[in-house]
Amino acid sequence: MTDQPKRNTNQKEMLHPRNKHRDRYDFPALIRSNPALSEYVSLNHYGDLSIDFKNAEAVKVLNKSLLNHFYGIGLWDIPKGYLCPPIPGRADYIHYLADLLGEQAEAGVTYGKHIKILDVGVGANCIYPLIGHKEYGWTFVGSEIDSLALKNAKGIVEANMLSKAISIRKQISISNIFTGIIKPGEKFDATICNPPFHASRQAAMGGTGRKWKNLKHQKHEENLLNFGGQNTELWCEGGEERFVRQMIKESVQFSGACKWFTSLISRKETLPGCYRELTYQGAMAVKTINMSQGQKKSRILAWTFQNRDTQAG
């Protein structure tokens, strides 16, 4: 008798304790939330229900099901070729941000519409504002430079009647991150960002090819990868480090407008250069928050130019 492959059941336990996706996907429940998912669900080689994660449409329909089931988002879609994000990992960013903002709060975690977050590069999927508002009641501004992504994000917000909680703004300059988005006198509790990872289109294509190759050997449904993404989502000149360092430089101009600036950092090699930039720009406090989803490691880099008394004011 041939031994059955053993499933690693602990991968999702690495997610944040408040993350709703720590358990394995309950496909019968997800199908009840979105019957269209049933077309893509079948038994895998463990004898468990799963989907083919190489199928981009199946991954998108799974995302629709997760957003409906866990967050009450009834209408969600993205244009063909745009980034289809792994929702458990995106939710982790939101929960760790809540911990950061709650460090000075008596209750430990801060809820409510008075908390205002700027999502730099909200994307066509609008994932961070959707999860952040549904989990914590925060209000969001999402910035976007891509016209189709902007239109789609606005459509998602309007379709789910969230216009009072989430607004989407056009960034007209490829050279600016906060300039042109943060209005005079406007205040934010934090900014978030999932920056372009690659330094060139060729590198982005190579990375996608490696993902497809690696996925053939993946054994765990939790290792959800996306294979979409437009140029502004996947790469910029200089890659992740240059983008984040530019963000740090520009954040100095808005030091009084935001309590915490944060960015997702995919490569640990990005951190030393960013630390040097933060020291040079005079950041008052810097935090690195580690995250893990299965074998994928990432971190949040957070910095502020305000002292604790100013932040509490």
C-alpha positions as CSV (number, residue, x, y, z in Angstrom):
1,M,0.0,0.0,0.0
2,T,1.4,3.4,-1.0
3,D,1.6,6.0,1.8
4,Q,-0.5,9.0,1.2
5,P,1.3,12.4,1.1
6,K,1.1,14.2,4.4
7,R,-0.5,17.6,4.5
8,N,1.0,20.4,6.5
9,T,-1.9,21.7,8.6
10,N,0.0,24.3,10.4
11,Q,0.8,26.8,7.7
12,K,-2.2,29.0,8.3
13,E,-1.5,29.1,12.0
14,M,1.3,31.5,11.2
15,L,-1.3,34.1,10.2
16,H,-2.3,36.9,12.7
17,P,-4.5,35.5,15.5
18,R,-7.5,37.7,14.4
19,N,-7.2,36.6,10.8
20,K,-10.4,34.8,9.7
21,H,-8.4,32.7,7.2
22,R,-6.4,30.6,9.7
23,D,-8.5,27.5,9.1
24,R,-8.4,25.6,5.9
25,Y,-10.9,26.6,3.3
26,D,-14.4,25.4,4.0
27,F,-15.5,24.9,0.5
28,P,-19.1,23.8,1.1
29,A,-19.6,27.0,3.1
30,L,-17.9,29.1,0.5
31,I,-20.1,27.5,-2.2
32,R,-23.2,28.4,-0.3
33,S,-22.0,32.0,-0.3
34,N,-21.1,31.9,-4.0
35,P,-22.6,28.9,-5.9
36,A,-20.4,29.7,-8.9
37,L,-17.5,28.3,-7.0
38,S,-18.8,24.8,-7.3
39,E,-17.7,24.6,-10.9
40,Y,-14.1,24.8,-9.9
41,V,-14.0,22.6,-6.8
42,S,-12.9,19.0,-6.9
43,L,-11.0,16.4,-4.8
44,N,-7.2,16.9,-4.7
45,H,-4.6,14.2,-4.2
46,Y,-5.3,14.3,-0.4
47,G,-8.9,13.4,-1.0
48,D,-9.9,17.0,0.1
49,L,-11.9,19.6,-1.7
50,S,-9.8,22.2,-3.4
51,I,-9.5,24.2,-6.6
52,D,-6.8,24.3,-9.3
53,F,-4.7,27.3,-8.3
54,K,-3.1,27.4,-11.7
55,N,-6.5,28.4,-13.1
56,A,-6.8,32.2,-12.8
57,E,-10.5,32.2,-13.1
58,A,-10.9,29.7,-10.3
59,V,-8.7,31.9,-8.1
60,K,-10.8,34.9,-8.9
61,V,-14.0,33.1,-8.1
62,L,-12.5,31.8,-4.8
63,N,-11.7,35.5,-3.9
64,K,-15.3,36.5,-4.7
65,S,-16.5,33.7,-2.4
66,L,-14.1,34.6,0.5
67,L,-15.1,38.3,0.3
68,N,-18.7,37.4,0.3
69,H,-18.5,34.8,3.1
70,F,-16.2,36.6,5.5
71,Y,-16.7,40.3,4.8
72,G,-20.2,40.6,3.2
73,I,-18.9,42.0,-0.1
74,G,-21.5,40.8,-2.5
75,L,-20.2,42.4,-5.7
76,W,-16.5,42.1,-6.6
77,D,-14.6,41.6,-9.8
78,I,-11.3,42.7,-11.5
79,P,-10.5,43.3,-15.2
80,K,-8.7,40.5,-17.0
81,G,-4.9,40.7,-16.4
82,Y,-5.1,42.7,-13.2
83,L,-3.7,41.6,-9.8
84,C,-5.8,39.0,-8.1
85,P,-4.5,39.2,-4.5
86,P,-4.2,36.4,-1.9
87,I,-6.8,37.5,0.6
88,P,-5.4,35.8,3.7
89,G,-2.1,37.7,3.3
90,R,-3.8,41.0,2.6
91,A,-5.9,40.6,5.7
92,D,-2.8,40.0,7.8
93,Y,-1.4,43.4,6.9
94,I,-4.7,45.0,8.1
95,H,-4.6,43.2,11.4
96,Y,-1.0,44.0,12.1
97,L,-1.7,47.6,11.2
98,A,-4.6,47.5,13.8
99,D,-2.1,46.4,16.4
100,L,0.3,49.2,15.5
101,L,-2.5,51.8,15.8
102,G,-3.8,50.3,19.0
103,E,-0.5,50.5,20.9
104,Q,-1.7,53.7,22.6
105,A,-5.3,52.8,22.8
106,E,-6.7,51.6,26.1
107,A,-8.6,48.8,24.4
108,G,-5.5,47.6,22.6
109,V,-7.2,47.7,19.1
110,T,-8.7,50.8,17.6
111,Y,-12.1,50.5,15.8
112,G,-14.3,53.2,14.2
113,K,-14.8,55.5,11.3
114,H,-12.6,58.2,12.9
115,I,-9.6,56.1,11.9
116,K,-8.6,57.2,8.5
117,I,-6.2,55.2,6.3
118,L,-4.6,56.0,2.9
119,D,-4.0,53.1,0.6
120,V,-1.2,54.0,-1.9
121,G,-1.9,52.2,-5.1
122,V,-5.3,50.7,-4.2
123,G,-5.4,48.7,-7.4
124,A,-8.4,47.4,-9.3
125,N,-9.2,44.9,-6.5
126,C,-9.6,47.5,-3.7
127,I,-8.8,44.7,-1.2
128,Y,-7.3,46.6,1.7
129,P,-10.1,49.2,2.1
130,L,-12.7,46.4,1.8
131,I,-11.2,44.3,4.6
132,G,-10.1,47.2,6.8
133,H,-13.5,48.8,6.8
134,K,-15.4,45.5,7.3
135,E,-13.1,44.3,10.1
136,Y,-12.5,47.6,12.0
137,G,-14.9,50.2,10.6
138,W,-12.1,52.4,9.4
139,T,-12.5,54.9,6.6
140,F,-10.2,54.8,3.6
141,V,-8.8,56.9,0.8
142,G,-7.3,54.9,-2.0
143,S,-5.0,56.4,-4.6
144,E,-4.5,55.0,-8.1
145,I,-2.6,56.1,-11.2
146,D,-4.0,53.4,-13.6
147,S,-7.3,54.7,-15.1
148,L,-9.0,51.3,-15.6
149,A,-7.9,50.2,-12.1
150,L,-9.3,53.4,-10.7
151,K,-12.6,53.0,-12.5
152,N,-12.9,49.3,-11.3
153,A,-12.1,50.2,-7.7
154,K,-14.7,52.9,-7.7
155,G,-17.2,50.5,-9.2
156,I,-16.6,48.0,-6.4
157,V,-17.1,50.7,-3.7
158,E,-20.3,52.0,-5.3
159,A,-21.8,48.5,-6.0
160,N,-21.4,47.6,-2.3
161,M,-22.7,51.0,-1.1
162,L,-19.4,51.9,0.7
163,S,-18.9,55.4,-0.8
164,K,-19.2,57.0,2.6
165,A,-16.4,54.8,4.0
166,I,-14.1,54.5,1.0
167,S,-13.1,57.1,-1.6
168,I,-10.8,56.6,-4.6
169,R,-8.6,59.4,-5.9
170,K,-6.6,59.7,-9.1
171,Q,-2.9,60.2,-8.9
172,I,-1.9,62.1,-12.0
173,S,1.8,62.1,-11.6
174,I,4.1,59.1,-11.9
175,S,6.7,61.0,-9.8
176,N,4.5,61.5,-6.8
177,I,3.2,59.3,-4.1
178,F,1.5,61.5,-1.5
179,T,1.6,64.8,-3.3
180,G,-1.6,65.4,-5.1
181,I,-3.5,62.9,-3.0
182,I,-3.3,64.2,0.6
183,K,-5.2,67.5,0.7
184,P,-4.1,70.5,2.7
185,G,-5.0,70.1,6.3
186,E,-6.1,66.5,5.9
187,K,-5.0,64.0,8.6
188,F,-4.4,60.2,8.3
189,D,-3.8,57.7,11.1
190,A,-1.7,55.6,8.7
191,T,-0.8,54.9,5.1
192,I,-0.5,51.4,3.6
193,C,1.1,50.3,0.4
194,N,1.9,47.1,-1.6
195,P,4.7,48.5,-3.7
196,P,5.8,47.2,-7.2
197,F,8.2,44.4,-6.5
198,H,10.3,44.1,-9.7
199,A,12.8,46.5,-11.2
200,S,11.8,45.9,-14.8
201,R,9.1,44.3,-17.0
202,Q,11.5,41.5,-17.9
203,A,12.1,40.7,-14.2
204,A,8.4,40.7,-13.6
205,M,7.8,38.2,-16.4
206,G,10.6,36.0,-15.1
207,G,9.1,36.1,-11.6
208,T,5.7,35.1,-12.9
209,G,7.3,32.2,-14.9
210,R,9.0,30.9,-11.7
211,K,5.7,31.1,-9.9
212,W,4.0,28.9,-12.6
213,K,6.9,26.4,-12.4
214,N,6.9,26.3,-8.6
215,L,3.1,25.9,-8.5
216,K,3.4,22.5,-10.3
217,H,5.1,21.2,-7.2
218,Q,2.9,22.9,-4.6
219,K,1.1,20.5,-2.2
220,H,-0.8,23.0,-0.1
221,E,-3.9,24.9,-1.1
222,E,-2.9,27.6,1.3
223,N,-0.1,28.7,-1.0
224,L,-2.4,30.9,-3.1
225,L,-0.4,32.8,-5.8
226,N,-1.6,35.3,-8.2
227,F,-0.4,35.5,-11.8
228,G,-2.1,38.8,-12.9
229,G,-0.8,42.3,-12.7
230,Q,-0.3,45.3,-14.8
231,N,3.0,47.2,-15.1
232,T,2.2,49.6,-12.3
233,E,1.3,46.8,-10.0
234,L,4.3,44.6,-10.7
235,W,7.4,46.7,-11.5
236,C,8.9,50.2,-11.4
237,E,12.4,51.4,-12.2
238,G,14.7,50.4,-9.4
239,G,12.2,48.0,-8.0
240,E,10.8,47.7,-4.5
241,E,13.7,49.5,-2.7
242,R,13.7,52.5,-4.9
243,F,10.0,52.9,-4.6
244,V,9.9,52.7,-0.8
245,R,12.9,55.0,-0.5
246,Q,11.1,57.5,-2.6
247,M,8.1,57.1,-0.4
248,I,10.2,57.7,2.7
249,K,11.7,60.9,1.1
250,E,8.2,62.3,0.2
251,S,6.7,61.3,3.6
252,V,8.9,64.0,5.2
253,Q,6.7,66.6,3.5
254,F,3.6,65.1,5.1
255,S,5.1,64.3,8.5
256,G,2.4,66.3,10.3
257,A,-0.4,64.8,8.2
258,C,0.1,61.1,9.1
259,K,0.8,59.3,12.3
260,W,2.3,56.2,10.7
261,F,3.6,55.5,7.2
262,T,3.8,51.9,6.3
263,S,4.7,49.6,3.4
264,L,4.8,45.9,2.7
265,I,8.3,44.7,2.1
266,S,8.6,41.5,0.1
267,R,12.4,41.2,0.1
268,K,14.4,41.4,3.3
269,E,17.3,42.7,1.2
270,T,15.2,45.9,0.7
271,L,15.4,46.8,4.4
272,P,19.0,48.0,4.9
273,G,18.7,50.7,2.3
274,C,15.3,51.8,3.7
275,Y,16.7,51.9,7.2
276,R,19.5,54.2,6.0
277,E,17.0,56.4,4.3
278,L,14.9,56.6,7.4
279,T,17.8,57.6,9.5
280,Y,18.9,60.2,7.0
281,Q,15.4,61.7,6.9
282,G,15.1,61.8,10.7
283,A,12.3,59.3,11.4
284,M,11.5,59.4,15.1
285,A,10.5,55.7,15.3
286,V,10.9,52.8,12.9
287,K,9.2,49.3,13.3
288,T,9.5,46.2,11.3
289,I,6.6,43.7,11.6
290,N,7.3,40.2,10.4
291,M,4.5,38.2,8.7
292,S,4.3,34.7,7.4
293,Q,1.9,32.7,5.2
294,G,3.2,29.2,4.7
295,Q,6.6,29.4,3.2
296,K,6.1,33.0,2.0
297,K,7.8,35.5,4.4
298,S,7.2,39.3,4.2
299,R,7.2,42.2,6.6
300,I,5.7,45.6,7.2
301,L,8.0,48.6,7.5
302,A,6.5,51.4,9.5
303,W,7.9,54.8,10.4
304,T,6.7,58.1,12.0
305,F,8.0,61.6,12.4
306,Q,5.8,62.2,15.4
307,N,6.4,61.5,19.0
308,R,3.9,59.6,21.1
309,D,2.3,62.7,22.6
310,T,1.8,64.2,19.1
311,Q,0.3,61.0,17.9
312,A,-2.1,60.8,20.9
313,G,-3.2,64.4,20.3
